[in-house]
Amino acid sequence: MLHQNLELHNFAEIEPWAGYATGALHRIPRRVADQLTPRGRWIALESAGSEIRFVTEAPTAHLYLGSLHGTSGAPHAAAEVLIYRGDFRHDHVILQPGVQTCIELNVPEKFANLPPEVLRGRRFSGKIWRVFFERSRVALHHLDAHGYTVRPPAADEKPALRWLAYGSSITNGSAATRHVNCYVQQATWRLGVDVLNHGMSGACAIEPEMVEWLASRDDWDFATCELGINLLGWIDVPEFRRRATHLVETLRARHPAKPLALITHFTFEAHLKPSEIAKREKADAFDAVLRDLASVHHLALIEGQKLLAYAGGLSTDLLHPADHGMFQMGENLATALRAAWPTLPFAR
């Protein structure tokens, strides 16, 4: 989405908000969010993995932002913002909820006289300011470039391929120290692609409204769907089959030629404890549904337990991978996607 020559990456909507000239930035439109589960309604509006991107010749620019709430809806939790210049990490800023913050962006002195191939990086041109958001609800006031021209990044300054990632809190980056460490972001760096992250922490319920909205988008080149873990406790296998089938058939009907992969359960508690046999059997049944759908519809199938092969890569809740587990998953997923779709122009 573009707004006043800013690219609002992985944001779908701006809602007017008192005190902010632009407004609240929604990752998923409110008309969709308001049809989801009670938790999904606010998770959908969070900004994890979303960015504000722009290019300017201004030696110094000031970006005015606010946090409407911090991580996971905690009203008093600070929100983290990572600043990049292309692929290069530049700064780390904390937004306090309810306080408008000015972020000063100064062109890095060390970039002077760098060869163009170095500035190009692996994915992004070093000309691009990238303001990368962790999980929070954010609002944009305005950018002051002090009279210098501002433009969105050009196509040749960004990755050629876009990945649509739908899934649970694990896709959303929960338990990683920062969202940039989650397996999705780790895989993007290895593959040289961009990502639209629609992970739904605790709320990947495959609702028809979410499915229809995902299918309505045409701004992606390939997609992965990590399904099952958020539904284990409250729907049965036939209902999971119905929801997963609707997702696959709807995406296939709208995008028959685009590569699509299904990801089965990652290693978690039920795979590790003999006492959790009932939960493991249900997870296995959900995974069997995904394998059947992949076979019938000729989709790529990614076995989650092969991505996270080491139980020690989990955090102590035995569900969410920690940073080192996420790194392994990103590496393994990049390898699996290259093998599944050898004709896609992934970085090597």
Contacts in CASP RR format, 6 or more apart in sequence:
PFRMAT RR
TARGET T0000
AUTHOR 0000-0000-0000
METHOD contacts of the structure
MODEL  1
MLHQNLELHNFAEIEPWAGYATGALHRIPRRVADQLTPRGRWIALESAGS
EIRFVTEAPTAHLYLGSLHGTSGAPHAAAEVLIYRGDFRHDHVILQPGVQ
TCIELNVPEKFANLPPEVLRGRRFSGKIWRVFFERSRVALHHLDAHGYTV
RPPAADEKPALRWLAYGSSITNGSAATRHVNCYVQQATWRLGVDVLNHGM
SGACAIEPEMVEWLASRDDWDFATCELGINLLGWIDVPEFRRRATHLVET
LRARHPAKPLALITHFTFEAHLKPSEIAKREKADAFDAVLRDLASVHHLA
LIEGQKLLAYAGGLSTDLLHPADHGMFQMGENLATALRAAWPTLPFAR
1 7 0 8 1.000
1 8 0 8 1.000
1 9 0 8 1.000
1 11 0 8 1.000
1 12 0 8 1.000
1 13 0 8 1.000
1 14 0 8 1.000
2 8 0 8 1.000
2 152 0 8 1.000
3 14 0 8 1.000
3 22 0 8 1.000
3 140 0 8 1.000
4 22 0 8 1.000
4 142 0 8 1.000
4 143 0 8 1.000
4 150 0 8 1.000
5 54 0 8 1.000
5 150 0 8 1.000
5 151 0 8 1.000
5 152 0 8 1.000
6 52 0 8 1.000
6 53 0 8 1.000
6 54 0 8 1.000
6 140 0 8 1.000
6 143 0 8 1.000
6 150 0 8 1.000
6 152 0 8 1.000
7 51 0 8 1.000
7 52 0 8 1.000
7 53 0 8 1.000
7 54 0 8 1.000
7 152 0 8 1.000
7 153 0 8 1.000
8 14 0 8 1.000
8 25 0 8 1.000
8 50 0 8 1.000
8 51 0 8 1.000
8 52 0 8 1.000
8 140 0 8 1.000
9 50 0 8 1.000
9 51 0 8 1.000
9 52 0 8 1.000
9 53 0 8 1.000
9 194 0 8 1.000
10 27 0 8 1.000
10 47 0 8 1.000
10 49 0 8 1.000
10 50 0 8 1.000
10 51 0 8 1.000
10 195 0 8 1.000
10 196 0 8 1.000
10 197 0 8 1.000
11 25 0 8 1.000
11 26 0 8 1.000
11 27 0 8 1.000
11 47 0 8 1.000
11 50 0 8 1.000
12 26 0 8 1.000
12 27 0 8 1.000
12 28 0 8 1.000
12 29 0 8 1.000
13 25 0 8 1.000
13 26 0 8 1.000
13 28 0 8 1.000
13 29 0 8 1.000
13 30 0 8 1.000
14 22 0 8 1.000
14 23 0 8 1.000
14 24 0 8 1.000
14 25 0 8 1.000
14 26 0 8 1.000
14 140 0 8 1.000
15 23 0 8 1.000
15 24 0 8 1.000
15 26 0 8 1.000
15 30 0 8 1.000
16 23 0 8 1.000
16 24 0 8 1.000
17 23 0 8 1.000
17 24 0 8 1.000
17 68 0 8 1.000
17 139 0 8 1.000
19 100 0 8 1.000
19 141 0 8 1.000
20 66 0 8 1.000
20 100 0 8 1.000
20 139 0 8 1.000
20 140 0 8 1.000
20 141 0 8 1.000
21 140 0 8 1.000
21 141 0 8 1.000
21 142 0 8 1.000
22 139 0 8 1.000
22 140 0 8 1.000
22 141 0 8 1.000
22 142 0 8 1.000
23 139 0 8 1.000
23 140 0 8 1.000
23 141 0 8 1.000
24 45 0 8 1.000
24 68 0 8 1.000
24 137 0 8 1.000
24 138 0 8 1.000
24 139 0 8 1.000
25 47 0 8 1.000
25 50 0 8 1.000
25 138 0 8 1.000
25 139 0 8 1.000
25 140 0 8 1.000
26 33 0 8 1.000
26 44 0 8 1.000
26 45 0 8 1.000
27 44 0 8 1.000
27 45 0 8 1.000
27 46 0 8 1.000
27 47 0 8 1.000
27 48 0 8 1.000
27 50 0 8 1.000
27 198 0 8 1.000
28 44 0 8 1.000
28 45 0 8 1.000
28 198 0 8 1.000
28 210 0 8 1.000
28 213 0 8 1.000
29 213 0 8 1.000
30 45 0 8 1.000
32 44 0 8 1.000
32 209 0 8 1.000
32 210 0 8 1.000
32 213 0 8 1.000
33 40 0 8 1.000
33 41 0 8 1.000
33 42 0 8 1.000
33 44 0 8 1.000
33 45 0 8 1.000
34 41 0 8 1.000
35 207 0 8 1.000
35 209 0 8 1.000
35 210 0 8 1.000
36 44 0 8 1.000
36 200 0 8 1.000
36 203 0 8 1.000
36 205 0 8 1.000
36 207 0 8 1.000
36 209 0 8 1.000
36 210 0 8 1.000
37 203 0 8 1.000
37 205 0 8 1.000
37 207 0 8 1.000
39 201 0 8 1.000
39 202 0 8 1.000
39 203 0 8 1.000
40 200 0 8 1.000
40 202 0 8 1.000
40 203 0 8 1.000
40 205 0 8 1.000
42 73 0 8 1.000
42 137 0 8 1.000
43 172 0 8 1.000
43 200 0 8 1.000
43 201 0 8 1.000
43 202 0 8 1.000
43 203 0 8 1.000
44 200 0 8 1.000
44 203 0 8 1.000
45 137 0 8 1.000
46 73 0 8 1.000
46 135 0 8 1.000
46 136 0 8 1.000
46 137 0 8 1.000
46 201 0 8 1.000
47 133 0 8 1.000
47 134 0 8 1.000
47 135 0 8 1.000
47 136 0 8 1.000
47 137 0 8 1.000
47 138 0 8 1.000
48 133 0 8 1.000
48 134 0 8 1.000
48 135 0 8 1.000
48 172 0 8 1.000
48 173 0 8 1.000
48 179 0 8 1.000
48 197 0 8 1.000
48 199 0 8 1.000
48 201 0 8 1.000
49 132 0 8 1.000
49 133 0 8 1.000
49 134 0 8 1.000
49 179 0 8 1.000
49 180 0 8 1.000
49 185 0 8 1.000
49 195 0 8 1.000
49 197 0 8 1.000
50 132 0 8 1.000
50 133 0 8 1.000
50 138 0 8 1.000
50 197 0 8 1.000
51 130 0 8 1.000
51 131 0 8 1.000
51 132 0 8 1.000
51 133 0 8 1.000
52 63 0 8 1.000
52 129 0 8 1.000
52 130 0 8 1.000
52 131 0 8 1.000
52 140 0 8 1.000
53 128 0 8 1.000
53 129 0 8 1.000
53 130 0 8 1.000
53 131 0 8 1.000
53 152 0 8 1.000
53 153 0 8 1.000
54 128 0 8 1.000
54 129 0 8 1.000
54 143 0 8 1.000
54 150 0 8 1.000
54 151 0 8 1.000
54 152 0 8 1.000
54 153 0 8 1.000
55 125 0 8 1.000
55 127 0 8 1.000
55 128 0 8 1.000
55 129 0 8 1.000
55 150 0 8 1.000
55 151 0 8 1.000
55 152 0 8 1.000
55 153 0 8 1.000
55 154 0 8 1.000
55 157 0 8 1.000
56 129 0 8 1.000
56 145 0 8 1.000
56 148 0 8 1.000
56 149 0 8 1.000
56 150 0 8 1.000
56 151 0 8 1.000
57 148 0 8 1.000
57 149 0 8 1.000
58 145 0 8 1.000
58 146 0 8 1.000
58 147 0 8 1.000
58 148 0 8 1.000
58 150 0 8 1.000
59 106 0 8 1.000
59 107 0 8 1.000
60 104 0 8 1.000
60 105 0 8 1.000
60 106 0 8 1.000
60 107 0 8 1.000
60 146 0 8 1.000
61 104 0 8 1.000
61 105 0 8 1.000
61 129 0 8 1.000
61 143 0 8 1.000
61 144 0 8 1.000
61 145 0 8 1.000
61 146 0 8 1.000
61 148 0 8 1.000
61 150 0 8 1.000
62 102 0 8 1.000
62 103 0 8 1.000
62 104 0 8 1.000
62 105 0 8 1.000
62 143 0 8 1.000
62 144 0 8 1.000
62 146 0 8 1.000
63 102 0 8 1.000
63 103 0 8 1.000
63 105 0 8 1.000
63 131 0 8 1.000
63 143 0 8 1.000
63 144 0 8 1.000
64 100 0 8 1.000
64 101 0 8 1.000
64 102 0 8 1.000
64 103 0 8 1.000
64 140 0 8 1.000
64 141 0 8 1.000
64 142 0 8 1.000
64 143 0 8 1.000
64 144 0 8 1.000
65 81 0 8 1.000
65 95 0 8 1.000
65 100 0 8 1.000
65 101 0 8 1.000
65 103 0 8 1.000
65 131 0 8 1.000
65 138 0 8 1.000
65 139 0 8 1.000
65 140 0 8 1.000
65 141 0 8 1.000
66 79 0 8 1.000
66 95 0 8 1.000
66 98 0 8 1.000
66 99 0 8 1.000
66 100 0 8 1.000
66 101 0 8 1.000
66 138 0 8 1.000
66 139 0 8 1.000
66 140 0 8 1.000
66 141 0 8 1.000
67 78 0 8 1.000
67 79 0 8 1.000
67 95 0 8 1.000
67 96 0 8 1.000
67 97 0 8 1.000
67 98 0 8 1.000
67 99 0 8 1.000
67 101 0 8 1.000
67 136 0 8 1.000
67 137 0 8 1.000
67 138 0 8 1.000
67 139 0 8 1.000
68 97 0 8 1.000
68 98 0 8 1.000
68 136 0 8 1.000
68 137 0 8 1.000
68 138 0 8 1.000
68 139 0 8 1.000
69 75 0 8 1.000
69 77 0 8 1.000
69 79 0 8 1.000
69 97 0 8 1.000
69 136 0 8 1.000
69 137 0 8 1.000
70 76 0 8 1.000
70 77 0 8 1.000
70 78 0 8 1.000
70 79 0 8 1.000
70 97 0 8 1.000
70 135 0 8 1.000
70 136 0 8 1.000
70 137 0 8 1.000
71 77 0 8 1.000
71 79 0 8 1.000
71 80 0 8 1.000
71 134 0 8 1.000
71 135 0 8 1.000
71 136 0 8 1.000
72 135 0 8 1.000
72 201 0 8 1.000
73 137 0 8 1.000
75 97 0 8 1.000
76 97 0 8 1.000
77 97 0 8 1.000
77 136 0 8 1.000
78 94 0 8 1.000
78 95 0 8 1.000
78 96 0 8 1.000
78 97 0 8 1.000
79 94 0 8 1.000
79 95 0 8 1.000
79 96 0 8 1.000
79 97 0 8 1.000
79 133 0 8 1.000
79 134 0 8 1.000
79 135 0 8 1.000
79 136 0 8 1.000
79 137 0 8 1.000
79 138 0 8 1.000
80 92 0 8 1.000
80 93 0 8 1.000
80 94 0 8 1.000
80 95 0 8 1.000
80 133 0 8 1.000
80 134 0 8 1.000
80 136 0 8 1.000
80 178 0 8 1.000
81 92 0 8 1.000
81 93 0 8 1.000
81 94 0 8 1.000
81 95 0 8 1.000
81 103 0 8 1.000
81 131 0 8 1.000
81 132 0 8 1.000
81 133 0 8 1.000
81 134 0 8 1.000
82 89 0 8 1.000
82 91 0 8 1.000
82 92 0 8 1.000
82 93 0 8 1.000
82 131 0 8 1.000
82 132 0 8 1.000
82 134 0 8 1.000
82 178 0 8 1.000
82 180 0 8 1.000
83 89 0 8 1.000
83 90 0 8 1.000
83 91 0 8 1.000
83 92 0 8 1.000
83 93 0 8 1.000
83 103 0 8 1.000
83 105 0 8 1.000
83 129 0 8 1.000
83 130 0 8 1.000
83 131 0 8 1.000
83 132 0 8 1.000
84 90 0 8 1.000
84 124 0 8 1.000
84 128 0 8 1.000
84 129 0 8 1.000
84 130 0 8 1.000
84 132 0 8 1.000
85 107 0 8 1.000
85 108 0 8 1.000
85 111 0 8 1.000
85 126 0 8 1.000
85 128 0 8 1.000
85 129 0 8 1.000
85 130 0 8 1.000
86 121 0 8 1.000
86 123 0 8 1.000
86 124 0 8 1.000
86 125 0 8 1.000
86 126 0 8 1.000
86 127 0 8 1.000
86 128 0 8 1.000
86 129 0 8 1.000
86 130 0 8 1.000
87 121 0 8 1.000
87 122 0 8 1.000
87 123 0 8 1.000
87 124 0 8 1.000
87 126 0 8 1.000
88 108 0 8 1.000
88 121 0 8 1.000
88 126 0 8 1.000
90 105 0 8 1.000
90 108 0 8 1.000
91 103 0 8 1.000
93 101 0 8 1.000
93 103 0 8 1.000
95 101 0 8 1.000
95 136 0 8 1.000
95 138 0 8 1.000
100 141 0 8 1.000
103 131 0 8 1.000
105 129 0 8 1.000
111 119 0 8 1.000
111 126 0 8 1.000
119 125 0 8 1.000
119 126 0 8 1.000
119 127 0 8 1.000
120 126 0 8 1.000
122 189 0 8 1.000
122 192 0 8 1.000
122 347 0 8 1.000
123 158 0 8 1.000
123 159 0 8 1.000
123 188 0 8 1.000
123 189 0 8 1.000
123 192 0 8 1.000
123 193 0 8 1.000
123 194 0 8 1.000
123 347 0 8 1.000
124 130 0 8 1.000
124 153 0 8 1.000
124 157 0 8 1.000
124 158 0 8 1.000
124 159 0 8 1.000
125 153 0 8 1.000
125 156 0 8 1.000
125 157 0 8 1.000
125 158 0 8 1.000
127 153 0 8 1.000
127 157 0 8 1.000
128 153 0 8 1.000
128 157 0 8 1.000
128 158 0 8 1.000
132 179 0 8 1.000
132 180 0 8 1.000
133 179 0 8 1.000
134 178 0 8 1.000
134 179 0 8 1.000
135 172 0 8 1.000
135 173 0 8 1.000
135 174 0 8 1.000
135 179 0 8 1.000
135 201 0 8 1.000
143 150 0 8 1.000
158 194 0 8 1.000
159 188 0 8 1.000
159 192 0 8 1.000
159 193 0 8 1.000
159 194 0 8 1.000
160 193 0 8 1.000
160 345 0 8 1.000
161 191 0 8 1.000
161 192 0 8 1.000
161 193 0 8 1.000
161 194 0 8 1.000
161 221 0 8 1.000
161 222 0 8 1.000
161 344 0 8 1.000
161 345 0 8 1.000
161 346 0 8 1.000
162 193 0 8 1.000
162 194 0 8 1.000
162 195 0 8 1.000
162 196 0 8 1.000
162 219 0 8 1.000
162 220 0 8 1.000
162 221 0 8 1.000
163 184 0 8 1.000
163 188 0 8 1.000
163 191 0 8 1.000
163 193 0 8 1.000
163 194 0 8 1.000
163 195 0 8 1.000
163 196 0 8 1.000
163 220 0 8 1.000
163 221 0 8 1.000
163 222 0 8 1.000
163 223 0 8 1.000
163 224 0 8 1.000
164 195 0 8 1.000
164 196 0 8 1.000
164 198 0 8 1.000
164 214 0 8 1.000
164 217 0 8 1.000
164 220 0 8 1.000
164 222 0 8 1.000
164 223 0 8 1.000
164 224 0 8 1.000
165 171 0 8 1.000
165 184 0 8 1.000
165 195 0 8 1.000
165 196 0 8 1.000
165 197 0 8 1.000
165 198 0 8 1.000
165 199 0 8 1.000
165 223 0 8 1.000
165 224 0 8 1.000
165 226 0 8 1.000
166 198 0 8 1.000
166 199 0 8 1.000
166 200 0 8 1.000
166 204 0 8 1.000
166 214 0 8 1.000
166 223 0 8 1.000
166 224 0 8 1.000
166 225 0 8 1.000
166 226 0 8 1.000
167 198 0 8 1.000
167 199 0 8 1.000
167 200 0 8 1.000
167 204 0 8 1.000
167 225 0 8 1.000
167 226 0 8 1.000
167 227 0 8 1.000
168 199 0 8 1.000
168 200 0 8 1.000
168 201 0 8 1.000
168 202 0 8 1.000
168 204 0 8 1.000
168 226 0 8 1.000
168 228 0 8 1.000
168 229 0 8 1.000
168 230 0 8 1.000
169 175 0 8 1.000
169 199 0 8 1.000
169 200 0 8 1.000
169 201 0 8 1.000
169 202 0 8 1.000
169 204 0 8 1.000
169 230 0 8 1.000
169 320 0 8 1.000
170 182 0 8 1.000
170 183 0 8 1.000
170 226 0 8 1.000
170 229 0 8 1.000
170 266 0 8 1.000
170 319 0 8 1.000
170 320 0 8 1.000
170 321 0 8 1.000
171 182 0 8 1.000
171 183 0 8 1.000
171 184 0 8 1.000
171 197 0 8 1.000
171 198 0 8 1.000
171 199 0 8 1.000
171 204 0 8 1.000
171 226 0 8 1.000
172 179 0 8 1.000
172 182 0 8 1.000
172 197 0 8 1.000
172 199 0 8 1.000
172 200 0 8 1.000
172 201 0 8 1.000
173 179 0 8 1.000
173 181 0 8 1.000
173 182 0 8 1.000
173 183 0 8 1.000
173 184 0 8 1.000
173 199 0 8 1.000
173 201 0 8 1.000
173 320 0 8 1.000
173 326 0 8 1.000
174 201 0 8 1.000
174 320 0 8 1.000
175 315 0 8 1.000
175 317 0 8 1.000
175 320 0 8 1.000
175 321 0 8 1.000
175 322 0 8 1.000
176 182 0 8 1.000
176 321 0 8 1.000
176 322 0 8 1.000
176 323 0 8 1.000
176 326 0 8 1.000
177 323 0 8 1.000
179 185 0 8 1.000
181 323 0 8 1.000
181 326 0 8 1.000
181 327 0 8 1.000
182 326 0 8 1.000
183 307 0 8 1.000
183 321 0 8 1.000
183 325 0 8 1.000
183 326 0 8 1.000
183 327 0 8 1.000
183 329 0 8 1.000
183 330 0 8 1.000
183 333 0 8 1.000
184 195 0 8 1.000
184 197 0 8 1.000
184 330 0 8 1.000
185 195 0 8 1.000
185 197 0 8 1.000
186 326 0 8 1.000
186 327 0 8 1.000
186 329 0 8 1.000
186 330 0 8 1.000
186 331 0 8 1.000
186 334 0 8 1.000
187 329 0 8 1.000
187 330 0 8 1.000
187 331 0 8 1.000
187 333 0 8 1.000
187 334 0 8 1.000
187 337 0 8 1.000
188 194 0 8 1.000
188 195 0 8 1.000
190 330 0 8 1.000
190 331 0 8 1.000
190 334 0 8 1.000
190 347 0 8 1.000
191 334 0 8 1.000
191 337 0 8 1.000
191 338 0 8 1.000
191 346 0 8 1.000
191 347 0 8 1.000
192 346 0 8 1.000
192 347 0 8 1.000
193 221 0 8 1.000
193 346 0 8 1.000
193 347 0 8 1.000
196 217 0 8 1.000
196 219 0 8 1.000
196 220 0 8 1.000
198 214 0 8 1.000
200 210 0 8 1.000
200 230 0 8 1.000
202 230 0 8 1.000
203 230 0 8 1.000
204 226 0 8 1.000
204 227 0 8 1.000
204 228 0 8 1.000
204 229 0 8 1.000
204 230 0 8 1.000
204 231 0 8 1.000
205 230 0 8 1.000
205 231 0 8 1.000
205 243 0 8 1.000
206 227 0 8 1.000
206 231 0 8 1.000
206 243 0 8 1.000
206 244 0 8 1.000
206 246 0 8 1.000
206 247 0 8 1.000
207 243 0 8 1.000
208 246 0 8 1.000
211 246 0 8 1.000
211 247 0 8 1.000
211 250 0 8 1.000
211 251 0 8 1.000
212 250 0 8 1.000
214 223 0 8 1.000
214 247 0 8 1.000
214 251 0 8 1.000
215 250 0 8 1.000
215 251 0 8 1.000
215 253 0 8 1.000
215 254 0 8 1.000
215 255 0 8 1.000
216 254 0 8 1.000
218 255 0 8 1.000
220 258 0 8 1.000
221 258 0 8 1.000
221 259 0 8 1.000
221 344 0 8 1.000
222 258 0 8 1.000
222 259 0 8 1.000
222 260 0 8 1.000
222 261 0 8 1.000
222 337 0 8 1.000
222 341 0 8 1.000
222 344 0 8 1.000
223 251 0 8 1.000
223 258 0 8 1.000
223 259 0 8 1.000
223 260 0 8 1.000
223 261 0 8 1.000
224 260 0 8 1.000
224 261 0 8 1.000
224 262 0 8 1.000
224 263 0 8 1.000
224 302 0 8 1.000
224 333 0 8 1.000
224 337 0 8 1.000
225 247 0 8 1.000
225 260 0 8 1.000
225 261 0 8 1.000
225 262 0 8 1.000
225 263 0 8 1.000
226 263 0 8 1.000
226 266 0 8 1.000
227 244 0 8 1.000
227 247 0 8 1.000
227 262 0 8 1.000
227 263 0 8 1.000
227 286 0 8 1.000
227 290 0 8 1.000
228 240 0 8 1.000
228 265 0 8 1.000
228 283 0 8 1.000
228 286 0 8 1.000
229 265 0 8 1.000
229 266 0 8 1.000
229 268 0 8 1.000
229 283 0 8 1.000
229 319 0 8 1.000
231 240 0 8 1.000
231 243 0 8 1.000
231 286 0 8 1.000
232 279 0 8 1.000
232 282 0 8 1.000
232 283 0 8 1.000
232 286 0 8 1.000
235 243 0 8 1.000
237 282 0 8 1.000
237 285 0 8 1.000
237 286 0 8 1.000
237 289 0 8 1.000
240 286 0 8 1.000
240 289 0 8 1.000
241 289 0 8 1.000
244 262 0 8 1.000
244 289 0 8 1.000
244 290 0 8 1.000
244 293 0 8 1.000
245 293 0 8 1.000
248 260 0 8 1.000
248 262 0 8 1.000
248 293 0 8 1.000
248 297 0 8 1.000
248 299 0 8 1.000
249 297 0 8 1.000
251 258 0 8 1.000
251 260 0 8 1.000
252 260 0 8 1.000
252 297 0 8 1.000
259 300 0 8 1.000
259 340 0 8 1.000
259 341 0 8 1.000
259 344 0 8 1.000
260 297 0 8 1.000
260 299 0 8 1.000
260 300 0 8 1.000
261 299 0 8 1.000
261 300 0 8 1.000
261 301 0 8 1.000
261 302 0 8 1.000
261 337 0 8 1.000
261 340 0 8 1.000
262 290 0 8 1.000
262 293 0 8 1.000
262 294 0 8 1.000
262 299 0 8 1.000
262 300 0 8 1.000
262 301 0 8 1.000
262 302 0 8 1.000
263 290 0 8 1.000
263 302 0 8 1.000
263 304 0 8 1.000
263 307 0 8 1.000
264 286 0 8 1.000
264 287 0 8 1.000
264 290 0 8 1.000
264 291 0 8 1.000
264 301 0 8 1.000
264 302 0 8 1.000
264 303 0 8 1.000
264 304 0 8 1.000
264 305 0 8 1.000
265 271 0 8 1.000
265 283 0 8 1.000
265 286 0 8 1.000
265 287 0 8 1.000
265 304 0 8 1.000
265 305 0 8 1.000
266 304 0 8 1.000
266 305 0 8 1.000
266 307 0 8 1.000
266 308 0 8 1.000
266 321 0 8 1.000
266 329 0 8 1.000
267 304 0 8 1.000
267 305 0 8 1.000
267 308 0 8 1.000
267 309 0 8 1.000
267 311 0 8 1.000
267 314 0 8 1.000
268 283 0 8 1.000
268 314 0 8 1.000
268 318 0 8 1.000
268 319 0 8 1.000
269 276 0 8 1.000
269 279 0 8 1.000
269 317 0 8 1.000
269 318 0 8 1.000
269 319 0 8 1.000
270 276 0 8 1.000
270 279 0 8 1.000
270 280 0 8 1.000
270 283 0 8 1.000
271 280 0 8 1.000
271 283 0 8 1.000
271 305 0 8 1.000
272 311 0 8 1.000
272 318 0 8 1.000
273 318 0 8 1.000
290 301 0 8 1.000
291 301 0 8 1.000
293 299 0 8 1.000
294 300 0 8 1.000
294 301 0 8 1.000
295 301 0 8 1.000
300 337 0 8 1.000
300 340 0 8 1.000
300 341 0 8 1.000
302 333 0 8 1.000
302 336 0 8 1.000
302 337 0 8 1.000
302 340 0 8 1.000
306 332 0 8 1.000
306 336 0 8 1.000
307 328 0 8 1.000
307 329 0 8 1.000
307 330 0 8 1.000
307 332 0 8 1.000
307 333 0 8 1.000
307 336 0 8 1.000
308 314 0 8 1.000
308 321 0 8 1.000
308 325 0 8 1.000
308 328 0 8 1.000
308 329 0 8 1.000
308 332 0 8 1.000
309 328 0 8 1.000
309 332 0 8 1.000
310 325 0 8 1.000
310 328 0 8 1.000
311 318 0 8 1.000
312 325 0 8 1.000
313 321 0 8 1.000
313 322 0 8 1.000
313 324 0 8 1.000
313 325 0 8 1.000
313 328 0 8 1.000
314 320 0 8 1.000
314 321 0 8 1.000
314 322 0 8 1.000
314 325 0 8 1.000
315 321 0 8 1.000
315 322 0 8 1.000
321 329 0 8 1.000
334 346 0 8 1.000
337 344 0 8 1.000
337 346 0 8 1.000
338 344 0 8 1.000
338 346 0 8 1.000
END
